[in-house]
Amino acid sequence: MSASRAPVVLAFDTAGSACSVAVAYGDAVLAHERRNMRYGHAEALLPMVDQVMAAAGLSPKDIDTVAVTVGPGGFTGIRAGLAAAHGLALAAGARLIGINSFVAVAGPIAENDIRLLVALDSRRDDLYVQLFDARHMPVNEPEAIPPERLAAWVGDGELAIAGDAVEAAASALGDRPRLRLVPNSAPNALGLVAALRRWPEWADPAARPLYLRPPDVSFPKTRRSNGHRT
């Protein structure tokens, strides 16, 4: 990367219920695409990268940084995104960084005078949550919380909620006064770009995945034959 120009950043998110890709040059987003999908991120991602790079008029050699969300979210989606990010960064000779999905949600939201709860869809009965103060600094570690425990976990006081589980979190908190919902705030590549600009110190150069629980894996049942397991 030349010292005289801003870096070109290729960013993508495959951890949640969408696949999104963005290319940014300095403060400008050159191209962006987002597709809602529960599954199939691995098949959709690379064609979307090609389309967004072409729309931006760039080639892989122009990329300075590859940024990817590291979760939490769907196990398969996280793995697909990380594998693609490692491969693209290696091929382009670019820097690789990871940003967690909570930070990617908080990144584009303006600071205000109240705390921010980022709530993400866990695809189970609980919610992935992290709490930020009014300056959007994290005040606790991310957790998987059952809805019935959420009110005690966040405590009293005015609160904004963002993420792709806004409605579920708001329902779990009941008729709490002074509750603000941030619409259209699901994790996406644009939020990743904003978070990277706002908090470069939170970028993880190892791009380590963030899992809040083990993947859903079913092992075959053991069979018994002549009194012995097989």
C-alpha positions in Angstrom: 0.0 0.0 0.0 1.3 3.4 -0.9 1.7 5.9 2.0 0.1 8.5 -0.2 -3.3 6.9 -0.5 -6.0 5.5 1.8 -6.2 1.7 2.1 -8.6 -0.3 0.0 -10.7 -2.6 2.4 -12.6 -5.6 1.3 -15.1 -6.5 4.1 -17.6 -9.3 4.4 -20.0 -10.8 6.9 -21.2 -14.4 6.7 -21.8 -15.0 10.4 -25.5 -14.0 10.6 -28.7 -14.4 8.6 -27.3 -12.6 5.5 -24.2 -12.6 3.3 -22.8 -9.1 2.7 -19.7 -7.7 1.0 -18.4 -4.2 0.8 -15.3 -2.5 -0.8 -14.2 0.8 0.8 -11.5 3.3 -0.1 -10.7 5.5 2.9 -14.1 6.9 4.1 -15.9 6.1 0.8 -17.8 2.8 0.2 -17.2 2.0 -3.5 -19.6 -0.9 -3.8 -21.8 -3.1 -1.5 -24.1 -6.0 -1.8 -26.2 -7.9 0.8 -28.4 -11.0 0.4 -30.6 -12.4 3.1 -29.9 -16.1 3.6 -30.0 -18.5 6.5 -27.7 -21.0 4.8 -25.5 -21.2 1.7 -23.0 -18.4 2.6 -20.1 -20.5 1.4 -21.6 -20.8 -2.1 -22.7 -17.2 -2.3 -19.7 -15.3 -0.9 -17.0 -15.5 -3.6 -19.3 -14.7 -6.5 -20.5 -11.7 -4.5 -16.9 -10.6 -3.9 -16.3 -10.8 -7.6 -19.4 -8.7 -8.4 -18.6 -6.1 -5.8 -14.9 -5.8 -6.8 -16.0 -5.4 -10.5 -18.6 -2.7 -9.5 -15.8 -0.9 -7.7 -13.5 -1.2 -10.7 -10.8 -2.9 -8.7 -8.8 -6.1 -9.0 -7.5 -8.3 -6.2 -4.0 -6.7 -6.3 -5.6 -3.4 -5.2 -6.8 -4.8 -1.9 -4.8 -3.7 1.2 -7.0 -5.2 3.9 -9.4 -8.1 4.1 -11.8 -7.7 7.0 -14.3 -10.3 8.2 -16.8 -10.7 11.0 -15.7 -13.5 13.4 -19.0 -14.2 15.0 -20.9 -15.1 17.0 -23.4 -16.6 14.6 -23.9 -19.6 12.5 -21.0 -22.0 12.8 -20.9 -22.9 9.1 -21.2 -19.3 8.1 -18.3 -18.2 10.4 -16.1 -20.9 9.1 -16.9 -20.1 5.5 -16.1 -16.4 6.0 -12.8 -17.0 7.8 -11.6 -19.6 5.2 -12.4 -17.1 2.4 -10.8 -14.2 4.3 -7.6 -16.1 4.9 -7.4 -17.3 1.2 -8.2 -13.9 -0.3 -5.7 -12.1 2.0 -2.9 -14.6 1.1 -3.6 -14.3 -2.6 -3.7 -10.5 -2.5 -0.8 -10.1 -0.2 -3.2 -8.1 2.0 -3.5 -7.6 5.8 -6.2 -9.8 7.4 -8.3 -8.6 10.4 -11.3 -9.8 12.2 -14.1 -7.9 14.0 -16.7 -9.5 16.1 -20.4 -9.0 15.2 -21.3 -7.0 18.2 -18.7 -4.3 17.4 -19.8 -4.4 13.7 -23.4 -3.6 14.9 -22.2 -0.8 17.2 -19.8 0.7 14.7 -22.2 2.8 12.6 -24.5 3.8 15.4 -24.0 7.3 16.7 -22.9 7.8 20.3 -25.7 9.0 22.6 -26.5 9.4 26.3 -27.6 5.8 26.9 -26.3 2.3 27.0 -26.5 0.1 23.9 -27.5 -3.6 24.0 -26.5 -5.5 20.9 -28.7 -8.6 20.6 -28.0 -11.2 17.9 -30.0 -14.2 16.7 -28.5 -17.4 18.2 -30.9 -19.7 16.2 -31.9 -21.2 19.5 -34.0 -20.1 22.4 -31.4 -17.8 23.9 -29.9 -14.5 22.6 -26.3 -13.6 21.9 -25.8 -10.3 23.8 -23.2 -7.7 24.7 -23.7 -4.4 26.5 -22.0 -1.1 25.6 -21.9 2.2 27.6 -23.1 5.5 26.1 -19.7 6.0 24.4 -20.1 2.5 22.9 -17.3 0.9 24.9 -18.1 -2.7 26.0 -19.0 -3.1 29.7 -19.1 -6.9 29.8 -18.1 -10.0 27.8 -20.5 -11.4 25.1 -22.8 -14.1 26.4 -25.6 -16.4 25.4 -28.5 -15.4 27.6 -32.0 -17.0 27.9 -34.7 -14.3 27.4 -36.1 -14.7 31.0 -32.7 -13.7 32.3 -32.1 -10.7 30.1 -33.8 -8.0 32.2 -31.6 -8.8 35.3 -28.5 -9.1 33.1 -28.9 -5.6 31.6 -30.0 -3.9 34.8 -32.2 -0.8 35.2 -32.0 2.4 33.2 -32.5 3.7 29.7 -31.4 1.4 27.0 -31.1 1.3 23.2 -31.2 -2.1 21.4 -29.6 -3.0 18.1 -28.8 -6.1 16.1 -30.8 -8.7 14.2 -32.7 -9.8 17.4 -34.0 -6.4 18.4 -37.6 -7.5 18.6 -36.9 -10.6 20.6 -34.8 -8.7 23.1 -37.4 -5.9 23.4 -40.1 -8.6 24.0 -37.9 -10.2 26.7 -37.5 -6.8 28.5 -41.3 -6.2 28.6 -42.8 -2.8 29.1 -39.6 -1.2 30.3 -39.7 2.6 30.0 -37.2 4.6 28.0 -36.4 1.7 25.6 -35.2 2.7 22.1 -35.0 0.3 19.2 -32.4 0.8 16.4 -34.0 -0.4 13.1 -32.1 -2.1 10.3 -29.1 -2.8 12.5 -28.2 -6.4 11.7 -24.5 -7.2 11.3 -23.3 -6.5 7.8 -20.2 -5.5 5.8 -21.0 -1.8 6.0 -21.0 -2.0 9.8 -17.7 -3.8 9.7 -16.2 -1.0 7.6 -17.6 1.6 10.1 -16.3 -0.3 13.1 -12.8 -0.6 11.6 -12.7 3.1 11.0 -14.0 3.9 14.5 -12.1 1.4 16.5 -9.0 0.2 14.6 -7.6 -1.0 17.9 -10.3 -3.7 18.2 -9.3 -5.4 15.0 -7.9 -8.9 15.6 -5.0 -9.7 13.2 -5.4 -13.3 14.0 -9.1 -13.2 13.0 -10.0 -15.8 15.6 -13.6 -17.1 15.6 -15.9 -16.1 18.4 -18.1 -19.0 19.4 -20.4 -18.6 22.5 -21.3 -22.3 22.5 -20.2 -25.5 20.7 -21.6 -26.1 17.2 -24.7 -28.2 16.7 -23.2 -31.6 15.9 -25.0 -34.9 16.2 -22.8 -38.0 16.7 -24.1 -41.4 15.6 -25.5 -43.6 18.3 -23.4 -46.5 19.4 -24.8 -49.9 18.5 -24.6 -53.0 20.5 -23.6 -56.4 19.0 -23.3 -59.5 21.2 -23.2 -57.3 24.3 -20.5 -55.0 22.9 -20.5 -51.5 21.6 -19.6 -51.0 17.9 
